[in-house]
Amino acid sequence: MSKKVHLIAIGGSAMHNMALALHEKGFLVSGSDDEINEPSKSRLLKAGLLPSEIGWFPEKLNAELDAVIVGMHARNDNPELIKAKELGLKIYSYPEYVYEATADKTRIVIGGSHGKTTITAMILHVMHALQIETDYLVGAQLEGFNTMVNFSNTSKFAVIEGDEYLASPIDRRPKFHLYKPNIAIISGIAWDHINVFPTFENYVEQFEKFIQFIEPNGHLIYCSKDEQLALVAGKNYPQLAGKEGYAIPNHVIENGTTYLIDGTQKIPLLIFGNHNLMNLNGARLVCNKIGISNEQFYKAIQSFKGAAKRLELVYKNESFNFYKDFAHSPSKLKATTDAVKTQFKERETIACMELHTFSSLTEEFLLQYNGAMDLADEAIVYFNPHTIEHKKLKAITTEQVLSAFNRKDLKVFTKSEEVSNYLKSKQWRNKVLLMMSSGNFDGIDFNALALELKMN
């Protein structure tokens, strides 16, 4: 008999992908939410999983359910959650359920303040190219993969992007503490999620705990160039079979293409930037641990284009390149801008970022952005005062942003059309535009913008 699973807050990015994955595995899936937007809505509808009504319906839950999975969007007083508790049903946060579904597999968990999605995507790209079956959980839609979550009955591996944010409203543990990896990789530590981890020390502690949760005889792979991470990884973890650090691999840049150097071999890449190269090196070591040789890895990684919104090319011609990137924290802004500046030394880089996350819009955390945009030839910051009001945060001013970034020629806008109009007013020959945000600049259509900019 098929298992029956109900998802509370089925419309979320990870949750609707889990619903699709369980449906494909043959489970009987139901779900609910008080708001379902695109692309979740269309994807659930196509699979026959879109709830017939929007809202919470506790009367639809019954004792026949094998499990209830609670998304982060649901609250403690959710009526369906209350009913599930009354019925004594098995209740999981989605990371708890991911562990349950992969408990008998070799779990590879990718943690870190930045680069998680890219490293996860690289590992999955190589395994896919080599036809190695795996379960997975990744934070972006990847080329060649139908869903962001996959479970199978026959795979030996599970590749899991390990976010440090909280598991659910009823489980205040960081997600990556629940996966118990056999092989763990950490890309770096840079303070984030200030609303959950109020001090840097508290944030760092979560990564120490993550390492402690690695299974006995497990392996830790970490970026040795990150000073804070090197200190954390350098501590004694007696359960580990081994630890291995990685850094930037040998490479050259020729005519706008980055090549890895492996002995006498030059391996061309579609990606670029020191941060991406370090991610690649970490992914290679993970693949080595599951029996993939360097030769196999290098052959497969040549066709990797990058994860969605991670230095993703929007448009290019012979004299103009336009990239979008998920970067939003200070360390990510620096790394992404540095990558573009290094790759296009003969061009002017115009970097534009949106203050969008809870942390970035917080008065205290804003000070962390000192110097974060200095590498760009021209720097632009956008924030929407209504977003701050919606998040119920204290208002910030243009003057505070100018002071925090500490760059005299910084341009600050508070309306998205002002950003678009300014960019359209510029001439773009021999330039690179870099748009960085975890949001979308309040609806700017990058593809349409690119078509207008190429005319200038």
C-alpha positions as a Markdown table, in Angstrom:
| # | Residue | x | y | z |
|---|---|---|---|---|
| 1 | Met | 0.0 | 0.0 | 0.0 |
| 2 | Ser | 1.3 | 3.5 | -0.9 |
| 3 | Lys | 2.3 | 5.8 | 1.9 |
| 4 | Lys | 0.0 | 8.8 | 2.6 |
| 5 | Val | 1.8 | 12.1 | 3.3 |
| 6 | His | 0.3 | 15.5 | 4.0 |
| 7 | Leu | 2.4 | 18.7 | 3.5 |
| 8 | Ile | 1.4 | 21.8 | 5.6 |
| 9 | Ala | 2.5 | 24.8 | 3.5 |
| 10 | Ile | 2.9 | 22.9 | 0.3 |
| 11 | Gly | 3.4 | 26.0 | -1.8 |
| 12 | Gly | 7.0 | 26.8 | -0.6 |
| 13 | Ser | 10.0 | 26.4 | -2.9 |
| 14 | Ala | 11.4 | 23.3 | -1.1 |
| 15 | Met | 8.0 | 22.0 | 0.1 |
| 16 | His | 6.4 | 21.9 | -3.4 |
| 17 | Asn | 9.5 | 20.1 | -4.8 |
| 18 | Met | 9.3 | 17.6 | -2.0 |
| 19 | Ala | 5.6 | 17.0 | -2.8 |
| 20 | Leu | 6.5 | 16.4 | -6.5 |
| 21 | Ala | 9.4 | 14.0 | -5.5 |
| 22 | Leu | 7.1 | 12.0 | -3.2 |
| 23 | His | 4.4 | 11.9 | -5.8 |
| 24 | Glu | 6.9 | 10.6 | -8.4 |
| 25 | Lys | 8.0 | 7.9 | -5.9 |
| 26 | Gly | 4.4 | 6.7 | -5.7 |
| 27 | Phe | 3.2 | 8.2 | -2.4 |
| 28 | Leu | -0.3 | 9.5 | -2.0 |
| 29 | Val | 0.4 | 13.2 | -1.5 |
| 30 | Ser | -2.0 | 15.9 | -0.2 |
| 31 | Gly | -1.2 | 19.4 | 1.0 |
| 32 | Ser | -2.5 | 22.9 | 2.0 |
| 33 | Asp | -1.4 | 26.5 | 2.1 |
| 34 | Asp | -2.9 | 29.9 | 2.6 |
| 35 | Glu | -1.0 | 31.3 | -0.5 |
| 36 | Ile | 0.5 | 29.5 | -3.5 |
| 37 | Asn | 2.4 | 31.5 | -6.1 |
| 38 | Glu | 4.3 | 30.7 | -9.3 |
| 39 | Pro | 6.1 | 28.5 | -10.2 |
| 40 | Ser | 4.8 | 26.3 | -7.4 |
| 41 | Lys | 1.2 | 26.7 | -8.5 |
| 42 | Ser | 1.6 | 25.5 | -12.1 |
| 43 | Arg | 3.9 | 22.7 | -11.1 |
| 44 | Leu | 1.6 | 21.4 | -8.5 |
| 45 | Leu | -1.4 | 21.7 | -10.8 |
| 46 | Lys | 0.4 | 19.8 | -13.6 |
| 47 | Ala | 1.1 | 16.9 | -11.1 |
| 48 | Gly | -2.5 | 17.0 | -9.8 |
| 49 | Leu | -1.3 | 18.1 | -6.4 |
| 50 | Leu | -2.6 | 21.6 | -6.2 |
| 51 | Pro | -5.1 | 22.0 | -3.3 |
| 52 | Ser | -8.7 | 22.6 | -4.4 |
| 53 | Glu | -9.0 | 25.4 | -1.9 |
| 54 | Ile | -6.6 | 27.9 | -0.4 |
| 55 | Gly | -6.4 | 27.8 | 3.4 |
| 56 | Trp | -6.1 | 25.4 | 6.2 |
| 57 | Phe | -8.5 | 22.5 | 6.6 |
| 58 | Pro | -7.9 | 20.5 | 9.8 |
| 59 | Glu | -11.0 | 18.3 | 9.1 |
| 60 | Lys | -9.1 | 16.8 | 6.1 |
| 61 | Leu | -6.5 | 15.2 | 8.3 |
| 62 | Asn | -7.1 | 11.7 | 9.6 |
| 63 | Ala | -5.4 | 8.8 | 11.3 |
| 64 | Glu | -4.7 | 7.1 | 8.0 |
| 65 | Leu | -1.8 | 9.5 | 7.3 |
| 66 | Asp | 1.6 | 8.0 | 7.6 |
| 67 | Ala | 3.3 | 11.4 | 8.0 |
| 68 | Val | 2.7 | 15.1 | 8.2 |
| 69 | Ile | 5.5 | 17.4 | 6.9 |
| 70 | Val | 5.6 | 21.0 | 8.1 |
| 71 | Gly | 7.0 | 23.8 | 6.0 |
| 72 | Met | 8.8 | 26.9 | 7.4 |
| 73 | His | 5.9 | 29.1 | 6.3 |
| 74 | Ala | 3.5 | 27.4 | 8.8 |
| 75 | Arg | 3.2 | 28.8 | 12.3 |
| 76 | Asn | 2.9 | 27.2 | 15.7 |
| 77 | Asp | -0.8 | 27.9 | 15.9 |
| 78 | Asn | -1.6 | 26.4 | 12.4 |
| 79 | Pro | -4.9 | 24.6 | 12.8 |
| 80 | Glu | -3.8 | 21.6 | 10.7 |
| 81 | Leu | -0.6 | 21.2 | 12.9 |
| 82 | Ile | -2.8 | 21.3 | 16.0 |
| 83 | Lys | -5.1 | 18.6 | 14.6 |
| 84 | Ala | -2.1 | 16.5 | 13.6 |
| 85 | Lys | -0.8 | 16.6 | 17.2 |
| 86 | Glu | -4.2 | 15.7 | 18.5 |
| 87 | Leu | -4.4 | 12.7 | 16.2 |
| 88 | Gly | -0.9 | 11.6 | 17.3 |
| 89 | Leu | 0.4 | 11.6 | 13.8 |
| 90 | Lys | 4.1 | 11.5 | 12.9 |
| 91 | Ile | 5.1 | 15.1 | 12.3 |
| 92 | Tyr | 8.3 | 16.1 | 10.6 |
| 93 | Ser | 10.0 | 19.3 | 9.5 |
| 94 | Tyr | 11.2 | 18.8 | 5.9 |
| 95 | Pro | 14.9 | 18.4 | 6.8 |
| 96 | Glu | 13.8 | 15.7 | 9.3 |
| 97 | Tyr | 11.9 | 13.9 | 6.6 |
| 98 | Val | 14.9 | 14.2 | 4.2 |
| 99 | Tyr | 17.0 | 12.3 | 6.8 |
| 100 | Glu | 14.3 | 9.7 | 7.3 |
| 101 | Ala | 14.1 | 9.1 | 3.5 |
| 102 | Thr | 17.9 | 8.8 | 3.2 |
| 103 | Ala | 18.8 | 7.1 | 6.5 |
| 104 | Asp | 20.2 | 4.0 | 4.7 |
| 105 | Lys | 22.3 | 5.9 | 2.1 |
| 106 | Thr | 25.7 | 7.7 | 2.0 |
| 107 | Arg | 24.7 | 11.3 | 2.8 |
| 108 | Ile | 26.8 | 14.1 | 1.3 |
| 109 | Val | 25.9 | 17.4 | 3.0 |
| 110 | Ile | 27.1 | 20.7 | 1.7 |
| 111 | Gly | 27.2 | 23.5 | 4.3 |
| 112 | Gly | 28.6 | 27.0 | 4.4 |
| 113 | Ser | 27.5 | 30.7 | 4.4 |
| 114 | His | 28.0 | 30.9 | 0.6 |
| 115 | Gly | 28.6 | 28.6 | -2.4 |
| 116 | Lys | 26.3 | 25.7 | -1.1 |
| 117 | Thr | 24.0 | 25.6 | -4.1 |
| 118 | Thr | 26.9 | 25.8 | -6.6 |
| 119 | Ile | 28.9 | 23.0 | -4.9 |
| 120 | Thr | 25.8 | 20.9 | -4.7 |
| 121 | Ala | 25.0 | 21.6 | -8.4 |
| 122 | Met | 28.6 | 20.7 | -9.4 |
| 123 | Ile | 28.5 | 17.4 | -7.6 |
| 124 | Leu | 25.1 | 16.5 | -9.1 |
| 125 | His | 26.3 | 17.6 | -12.5 |
| 126 | Val | 29.2 | 15.2 | -12.4 |
| 127 | Met | 27.2 | 12.3 | -10.9 |
| 128 | His | 24.5 | 12.9 | -13.6 |
| 129 | Ala | 27.1 | 12.9 | -16.4 |
| 130 | Leu | 28.6 | 9.6 | -15.0 |
| 131 | Gln | 25.1 | 8.1 | -14.6 |
| 132 | Ile | 25.4 | 7.7 | -10.9 |
| 133 | Glu | 22.0 | 7.6 | -9.4 |
| 134 | Thr | 21.4 | 9.7 | -6.3 |
| 135 | Asp | 18.8 | 11.2 | -4.1 |
| 136 | Tyr | 19.2 | 15.0 | -3.7 |
| 137 | Leu | 18.0 | 18.2 | -2.2 |
| 138 | Val | 19.2 | 21.5 | -3.8 |
| 139 | Gly | 18.2 | 25.1 | -3.4 |
| 140 | Ala | 17.8 | 26.0 | -7.1 |
| 141 | Gln | 16.3 | 24.5 | -10.2 |
| 142 | Leu | 19.2 | 22.8 | -12.1 |
| 143 | Glu | 19.5 | 22.2 | -15.8 |
| 144 | Gly | 18.8 | 18.5 | -16.5 |
| 145 | Phe | 16.9 | 17.9 | -13.2 |
| 146 | Asn | 13.1 | 18.0 | -13.1 |
| 147 | Thr | 12.8 | 18.8 | -9.4 |
| 148 | Met | 14.9 | 20.3 | -6.6 |
| 149 | Val | 14.2 | 17.2 | -4.5 |
| 150 | Asn | 14.5 | 13.5 | -5.5 |
| 151 | Phe | 14.0 | 10.3 | -3.6 |
| 152 | Ser | 14.4 | 6.8 | -5.0 |
| 153 | Asn | 14.3 | 3.2 | -3.7 |
| 154 | Thr | 17.5 | 2.2 | -5.5 |
| 155 | Ser | 20.2 | 4.9 | -5.1 |
| 156 | Lys | 23.1 | 4.5 | -2.8 |
| 157 | Phe | 23.8 | 8.2 | -2.3 |
| 158 | Ala | 22.0 | 11.4 | -1.2 |
| 159 | Val | 23.4 | 14.8 | -2.0 |
| 160 | Ile | 21.9 | 17.5 | 0.3 |
| 161 | Glu | 22.4 | 21.2 | 0.4 |
| 162 | Gly | 22.6 | 21.9 | 4.1 |
| 163 | Asp | 21.1 | 25.3 | 4.9 |
| 164 | Glu | 21.8 | 26.7 | 8.4 |
| 165 | Tyr | 18.4 | 28.3 | 8.8 |
| 166 | Leu | 15.8 | 26.9 | 11.2 |
| 167 | Ala | 14.1 | 23.7 | 10.3 |
| 168 | Ser | 10.4 | 24.7 | 11.1 |
| 169 | Pro | 8.3 | 26.7 | 13.5 |
| 170 | Ile | 8.2 | 23.7 | 15.8 |
| 171 | Asp | 11.8 | 22.7 | 15.4 |
| 172 | Arg | 14.2 | 25.6 | 16.0 |
| 173 | Arg | 17.3 | 23.6 | 15.1 |
| 174 | Pro | 19.3 | 24.6 | 12.0 |
| 175 | Lys | 18.4 | 22.4 | 9.1 |
| 176 | Phe | 21.9 | 21.1 | 8.5 |
| 177 | His | 22.1 | 19.7 | 12.1 |
| 178 | Leu | 19.4 | 17.1 | 11.1 |
| 179 | Tyr | 21.1 | 15.5 | 8.1 |
| 180 | Lys | 23.9 | 13.6 | 9.9 |
| 181 | Pro | 26.3 | 13.4 | 6.9 |
| 182 | Asn | 28.8 | 10.7 | 6.1 |
| 183 | Ile | 30.7 | 13.2 | 4.0 |
| 184 | Ala | 30.4 | 16.9 | 4.8 |
| 185 | Ile | 31.8 | 19.9 | 3.0 |
| 186 | Ile | 31.9 | 23.5 | 4.4 |
| 187 | Ser | 32.6 | 26.3 | 2.0 |
| 188 | Gly | 33.1 | 29.2 | 4.4 |
| 189 | Ile | 31.7 | 31.0 | 7.4 |
| 190 | Ala | 30.5 | 34.6 | 7.2 |
| 191 | Trp | 27.8 | 35.9 | 9.6 |
| 192 | Asp | 24.3 | 35.6 | 8.3 |
| 193 | His | 20.7 | 35.2 | 9.5 |
| 194 | Ile | 21.1 | 37.8 | 12.3 |
| 195 | Asn | 17.5 | 37.5 | 13.2 |
| 196 | Val | 18.2 | 33.9 | 14.3 |
| 197 | Phe | 21.9 | 34.0 | 15.3 |
| 198 | Pro | 22.2 | 37.4 | 17.1 |
| 199 | Thr | 26.0 | 37.2 | 17.5 |
| 200 | Phe | 28.8 | 36.0 | 15.2 |
| 201 | Glu | 30.0 | 33.6 | 18.0 |
| 202 | Asn | 26.5 | 32.0 | 18.1 |
| 203 | Tyr | 26.5 | 31.6 | 14.3 |
| 204 | Val | 30.0 | 30.0 | 14.3 |
| 205 | Glu | 28.9 | 27.6 | 17.0 |
| 206 | Gln | 26.3 | 26.1 | 14.6 |
| 207 | Phe | 29.1 | 25.0 | 12.2 |
| 208 | Glu | 31.0 | 23.3 | 15.1 |
| 209 | Lys | 27.8 | 21.4 | 15.9 |
| 210 | Phe | 27.3 | 20.5 | 12.3 |
| 211 | Ile | 30.8 | 18.9 | 12.2 |
| 212 | Gln | 30.0 | 17.0 | 15.5 |
| 213 | Phe | 26.9 | 15.6 | 13.8 |
| 214 | Ile | 29.0 | 13.9 | 11.1 |
| 215 | Glu | 28.6 | 10.1 | 11.4 |
| 216 | Pro | 31.3 | 8.0 | 12.9 |
| 217 | Asn | 34.2 | 7.4 | 10.4 |
| 218 | Gly | 32.8 | 10.2 | 8.3 |
| 219 | His | 34.9 | 12.8 | 6.4 |
| 220 | Leu | 35.1 | 16.6 | 6.5 |
| 221 | Ile | 36.2 | 18.7 | 3.5 |
| 222 | Tyr | 36.6 | 22.4 | 4.1 |
| 223 | Cys | 37.9 | 25.6 | 2.5 |
| 224 | Ser | 41.3 | 26.1 | 4.1 |
| 225 | Lys | 41.5 | 29.7 | 2.8 |
| 226 | Asp | 38.6 | 30.8 | 5.2 |
| 227 | Glu | 40.4 | 31.8 | 8.4 |
| 228 | Gln | 37.3 | 31.3 | 10.7 |
| 229 | Leu | 36.5 | 28.0 | 9.1 |
| 230 | Ala | 40.1 | 26.8 | 9.4 |
| 231 | Leu | 39.9 | 27.5 | 13.2 |
| 232 | Val | 36.6 | 25.6 | 13.5 |
| 233 | Ala | 37.8 | 22.6 | 11.3 |
| 234 | Gly | 41.1 | 22.5 | 13.2 |
| 235 | Lys | 39.5 | 21.5 | 16.5 |
| 236 | Asn | 39.4 | 17.9 | 17.6 |
| 237 | Tyr | 36.5 | 15.8 | 16.3 |
| 238 | Pro | 37.3 | 12.2 | 17.4 |
| 239 | Gln | 34.6 | 10.5 | 15.3 |
| 240 | Leu | 36.0 | 11.6 | 12.0 |
| 241 | Ala | 38.0 | 9.3 | 9.8 |
| 242 | Gly | 39.7 | 12.3 | 8.1 |
| 243 | Lys | 39.7 | 16.0 | 7.3 |
| 244 | Glu | 40.9 | 17.7 | 4.1 |
| 245 | Gly | 41.2 | 21.3 | 3.2 |
| 246 | Tyr | 41.0 | 22.9 | -0.3 |
| 247 | Ala | 41.9 | 26.2 | -1.9 |
| 248 | Ile | 42.0 | 27.8 | -5.3 |
| 249 | Pro | 43.3 | 25.3 | -7.9 |
| 250 | Asn | 46.0 | 26.2 | -10.5 |
| 251 | His | 44.4 | 28.0 | -13.4 |
| 252 | Val | 44.9 | 30.6 | -16.2 |
| 253 | Ile | 42.6 | 33.0 | -17.9 |
| 254 | Glu | 43.0 | 33.3 | -21.7 |
| 255 | Asn | 40.8 | 35.3 | -24.0 |
| 256 | Gly | 38.0 | 35.4 | -21.4 |
| 257 | Thr | 38.0 | 31.7 | -20.7 |
| 258 | Thr | 39.3 | 30.1 | -17.5 |
| 259 | Tyr | 41.4 | 26.9 | -17.8 |
| 260 | Leu | 42.3 | 24.5 | -14.9 |
| 261 | Ile | 45.9 | 23.4 | -15.0 |
| 262 | Asp | 46.4 | 19.7 | -14.1 |
| 263 | Gly | 50.0 | 18.7 | -14.9 |
| 264 | Thr | 50.4 | 19.4 | -18.6 |
| 265 | Gln | 46.6 | 19.4 | -19.2 |
| 266 | Lys | 44.5 | 22.6 | -19.7 |
| 267 | Ile | 40.9 | 22.1 | -18.9 |
| 268 | Pro | 38.5 | 24.8 | -20.2 |
| 269 | Leu | 35.6 | 25.9 | -18.0 |
| 270 | Leu | 32.3 | 27.7 | -18.7 |
| 271 | Ile | 32.5 | 29.2 | -15.2 |
| 272 | Phe | 35.0 | 31.7 | -13.7 |
| 273 | Gly | 36.1 | 33.5 | -10.5 |
| 274 | Asn | 38.2 | 32.4 | -7.5 |
| 275 | His | 35.1 | 31.6 | -5.5 |
| 276 | Asn | 33.7 | 29.3 | -8.2 |
| 277 | Leu | 37.2 | 27.7 | -8.6 |
| 278 | Met | 37.4 | 26.9 | -4.9 |
| 279 | Asn | 33.8 | 25.5 | -5.0 |
| 280 | Leu | 34.9 | 23.3 | -7.9 |
| 281 | Asn | 38.0 | 22.1 | -6.0 |
| 282 | Gly | 35.8 | 21.2 | -3.0 |
| 283 | Ala | 33.3 | 19.4 | -5.2 |
| 284 | Arg | 36.2 | 17.4 | -6.7 |
| 285 | Leu | 37.3 | 16.1 | -3.3 |
| 286 | Val | 33.8 | 15.1 | -2.4 |
| 287 | Cys | 33.5 | 13.2 | -5.7 |
| 288 | Asn | 36.9 | 11.5 | -5.0 |
| 289 | Lys | 35.4 | 10.2 | -1.7 |
| 290 | Ile | 32.7 | 8.3 | -3.6 |
| 291 | Gly | 35.1 | 6.8 | -6.2 |
| 292 | Ile | 35.1 | 9.4 | -9.0 |
| 293 | Ser | 38.6 | 10.0 | -10.3 |
| 294 | Asn | 40.0 | 13.4 | -11.1 |
| 295 | Glu | 40.0 | 12.5 | -14.8 |
| 296 | Gln | 36.3 | 11.7 | -14.7 |
| 297 | Phe | 35.5 | 14.8 | -12.7 |
| 298 | Tyr | 37.4 | 17.2 | -15.0 |
| 299 | Lys | 35.8 | 15.7 | -18.1 |
| 300 | Ala | 32.3 | 16.1 | -16.7 |
| 301 | Ile | 32.8 | 19.6 | -15.1 |
| 302 | Gln | 33.8 | 21.2 | -18.4 |
| 303 | Ser | 30.1 | 21.4 | -19.4 |
| 304 | Phe | 28.9 | 22.9 | -16.1 |
| 305 | Lys | 27.3 | 26.3 | -16.7 |
| 306 | Gly | 26.7 | 27.2 | -13.1 |
| 307 | Ala | 23.6 | 27.1 | -10.8 |
| 308 | Ala | 20.7 | 29.4 | -11.4 |
| 309 | Lys | 21.4 | 33.0 | -10.4 |
| 310 | Arg | 25.0 | 32.2 | -9.5 |
| 311 | Leu | 26.9 | 34.5 | -11.9 |
| 312 | Glu | 24.3 | 33.5 | -14.4 |
| 313 | Leu | 24.8 | 35.1 | -17.8 |
| 314 | Val | 21.7 | 37.2 | -18.9 |
| 315 | Tyr | 23.2 | 38.6 | -22.1 |
| 316 | Lys | 26.4 | 39.1 | -23.9 |
| 317 | Asn | 27.8 | 40.5 | -27.1 |
| 318 | Glu | 31.3 | 41.3 | -28.3 |
| 319 | Ser | 31.7 | 44.3 | -25.9 |
| 320 | Phe | 29.0 | 43.9 | -23.2 |
| 321 | Asn | 28.3 | 41.2 | -20.6 |
| 322 | Phe | 25.3 | 41.2 | -18.2 |
| 323 | Tyr | 25.2 | 38.8 | -15.2 |
| 324 | Lys | 22.8 | 38.2 | -12.4 |
| 325 | Asp | 23.8 | 36.7 | -9.0 |
| 326 | Phe | 22.2 | 35.7 | -5.7 |
| 327 | Ala | 25.0 | 37.6 | -3.8 |
| 328 | His | 23.6 | 39.7 | -1.0 |
| 329 | Ser | 25.9 | 39.4 | 2.1 |
| 330 | Pro | 29.1 | 41.5 | 2.3 |
| 331 | Ser | 31.5 | 38.5 | 1.7 |
| 332 | Lys | 29.4 | 37.4 | -1.4 |
| 333 | Leu | 29.4 | 40.9 | -2.9 |
| 334 | Lys | 33.2 | 41.1 | -2.6 |
| 335 | Ala | 33.7 | 37.6 | -4.1 |
| 336 | Thr | 31.3 | 38.0 | -7.0 |
| 337 | Thr | 32.6 | 41.5 | -7.9 |
| 338 | Asp | 36.2 | 40.2 | -7.7 |
| 339 | Ala | 35.4 | 37.3 | -10.0 |
| 340 | Val | 34.0 | 39.6 | -12.7 |
| 341 | Lys | 36.8 | 42.2 | -12.3 |
| 342 | Thr | 39.4 | 39.4 | -12.7 |
| 343 | Gln | 37.7 | 37.8 | -15.7 |
| 344 | Phe | 37.2 | 41.1 | -17.6 |
| 345 | Lys | 40.2 | 43.2 | -16.7 |
| 346 | Glu | 39.9 | 45.3 | -19.8 |
| 347 | Arg | 36.3 | 46.3 | -19.1 |
| 348 | Glu | 34.5 | 48.6 | -16.6 |
| 349 | Thr | 32.4 | 46.7 | -14.0 |
| 350 | Ile | 29.1 | 48.3 | -12.9 |
| 351 | Ala | 27.8 | 46.5 | -9.8 |
| 352 | Cys | 24.3 | 46.9 | -8.6 |
| 353 | Met | 23.0 | 45.2 | -5.4 |
| 354 | Glu | 19.6 | 45.1 | -3.6 |
| 355 | Leu | 19.3 | 45.1 | 0.2 |
| 356 | His | 16.6 | 42.6 | 0.5 |
| 357 | Thr | 17.2 | 40.0 | 3.2 |
| 358 | Phe | 16.1 | 40.4 | 6.9 |
| 359 | Ser | 19.8 | 40.7 | 7.9 |
| 360 | Ser | 20.8 | 43.2 | 5.2 |
| 361 | Leu | 17.9 | 45.6 | 6.1 |
| 362 | Thr | 18.8 | 45.5 | 9.8 |
| 363 | Glu | 20.4 | 48.7 | 11.1 |
| 364 | Glu | 23.0 | 46.8 | 13.1 |
| 365 | Phe | 24.0 | 44.4 | 10.3 |
| 366 | Leu | 24.2 | 47.2 | 7.7 |
| 367 | Leu | 27.6 | 48.2 | 9.2 |
| 368 | Gln | 29.0 | 44.9 | 8.0 |
| 369 | Tyr | 28.9 | 46.3 | 4.4 |
| 370 | Asn | 31.8 | 48.6 | 4.9 |
| 371 | Gly | 33.9 | 48.4 | 1.7 |
| 372 | Ala | 31.8 | 45.6 | 0.3 |
| 373 | Met | 31.3 | 47.4 | -3.1 |
| 374 | Asp | 34.8 | 48.9 | -3.4 |
| 375 | Leu | 36.0 | 46.5 | -6.1 |
| 376 | Ala | 33.5 | 47.7 | -8.6 |
| 377 | Asp | 34.3 | 50.6 | -11.0 |
| 378 | Glu | 30.8 | 52.0 | -10.2 |
| 379 | Ala | 28.6 | 50.8 | -7.4 |
| 380 | Ile | 24.8 | 51.1 | -7.0 |
| 381 | Val | 22.7 | 50.1 | -4.0 |
| 382 | Tyr | 18.9 | 49.7 | -4.1 |
| 383 | Phe | 16.4 | 49.2 | -1.2 |
| 384 | Asn | 12.7 | 49.5 | -0.9 |
| 385 | Pro | 11.4 | 51.2 | 2.2 |
| 386 | His | 8.1 | 49.3 | 1.9 |
| 387 | Thr | 10.0 | 46.0 | 2.2 |
| 388 | Ile | 11.5 | 47.2 | 5.5 |
| 389 | Glu | 8.1 | 48.2 | 6.7 |
| 390 | His | 6.6 | 44.8 | 5.6 |
| 391 | Lys | 9.4 | 43.0 | 7.6 |
| 392 | Lys | 8.5 | 45.2 | 10.6 |
| 393 | Leu | 12.0 | 46.5 | 10.9 |
| 394 | Lys | 13.2 | 49.9 | 11.9 |
| 395 | Ala | 13.5 | 52.2 | 8.9 |
| 396 | Ile | 16.9 | 52.9 | 7.3 |
| 397 | Thr | 17.8 | 56.0 | 5.3 |
| 398 | Thr | 19.9 | 56.7 | 2.2 |
| 399 | Glu | 22.4 | 58.4 | 4.4 |
| 400 | Gln | 22.8 | 55.3 | 6.6 |
| 401 | Val | 23.5 | 53.2 | 3.5 |
| 402 | Leu | 26.1 | 55.6 | 2.2 |
| 403 | Ser | 27.8 | 55.7 | 5.6 |
| 404 | Ala | 27.7 | 51.9 | 6.0 |
| 405 | Phe | 29.2 | 51.1 | 2.6 |
| 406 | Asn | 31.7 | 53.9 | 3.1 |
| 407 | Arg | 32.1 | 54.7 | -0.6 |
| 408 | Lys | 31.8 | 58.4 | -1.5 |
| 409 | Asp | 30.6 | 57.9 | -5.1 |
| 410 | Leu | 28.0 | 55.2 | -4.2 |
| 411 | Lys | 24.6 | 55.7 | -5.9 |
| 412 | Val | 21.6 | 54.8 | -3.7 |
| 413 | Phe | 18.1 | 54.3 | -5.1 |
| 414 | Thr | 14.8 | 53.5 | -3.3 |
| 415 | Lys | 12.6 | 53.0 | -6.4 |
| 416 | Ser | 13.2 | 50.1 | -8.9 |
| 417 | Glu | 12.3 | 52.3 | -11.9 |
| 418 | Glu | 15.0 | 54.7 | -10.9 |
| 419 | Val | 17.5 | 51.9 | -11.1 |
| 420 | Ser | 16.3 | 50.8 | -14.5 |
| 421 | Asn | 16.2 | 54.4 | -15.8 |
| 422 | Tyr | 19.7 | 55.1 | -14.6 |
| 423 | Leu | 21.1 | 51.9 | -16.2 |
| 424 | Lys | 19.3 | 52.8 | -19.5 |
| 425 | Ser | 20.9 | 56.2 | -19.5 |
| 426 | Lys | 24.4 | 54.7 | -19.6 |
| 427 | Gln | 26.6 | 53.7 | -22.5 |
| 428 | Trp | 27.5 | 50.0 | -22.3 |
| 429 | Arg | 30.3 | 49.4 | -24.7 |
| 430 | Asn | 33.3 | 47.6 | -23.0 |
| 431 | Lys | 31.4 | 47.2 | -19.8 |
| 432 | Val | 30.1 | 44.4 | -17.5 |
| 433 | Leu | 26.8 | 44.8 | -15.6 |
| 434 | Leu | 26.4 | 42.8 | -12.4 |
| 435 | Met | 23.0 | 42.7 | -10.7 |
| 436 | Met | 23.1 | 41.1 | -7.3 |
| 437 | Ser | 20.2 | 40.2 | -5.0 |
| 438 | Ser | 18.3 | 37.4 | -3.3 |
| 439 | Gly | 15.2 | 39.2 | -4.6 |
| 440 | Asn | 14.4 | 40.6 | -8.0 |
| 441 | Phe | 14.8 | 44.4 | -7.6 |
| 442 | Asp | 11.0 | 44.6 | -7.2 |
| 443 | Gly | 10.1 | 43.1 | -10.6 |
| 444 | Ile | 12.9 | 44.3 | -12.9 |
| 445 | Asp | 12.8 | 42.0 | -16.0 |
| 446 | Phe | 16.5 | 41.4 | -16.6 |
| 447 | Asn | 16.0 | 40.0 | -20.1 |
| 448 | Ala | 14.0 | 43.0 | -21.2 |
| 449 | Leu | 16.5 | 45.3 | -19.6 |
| 450 | Ala | 19.4 | 43.6 | -21.4 |
| 451 | Leu | 17.7 | 44.1 | -24.8 |
| 452 | Glu | 17.4 | 47.9 | -24.1 |
| 453 | Leu | 21.0 | 48.2 | -22.7 |
| 454 | Lys | 22.6 | 46.5 | -25.7 |
| 455 | Met | 21.3 | 49.3 | -27.9 |
| 456 | Asn | 23.3 | 51.9 | -25.9 |
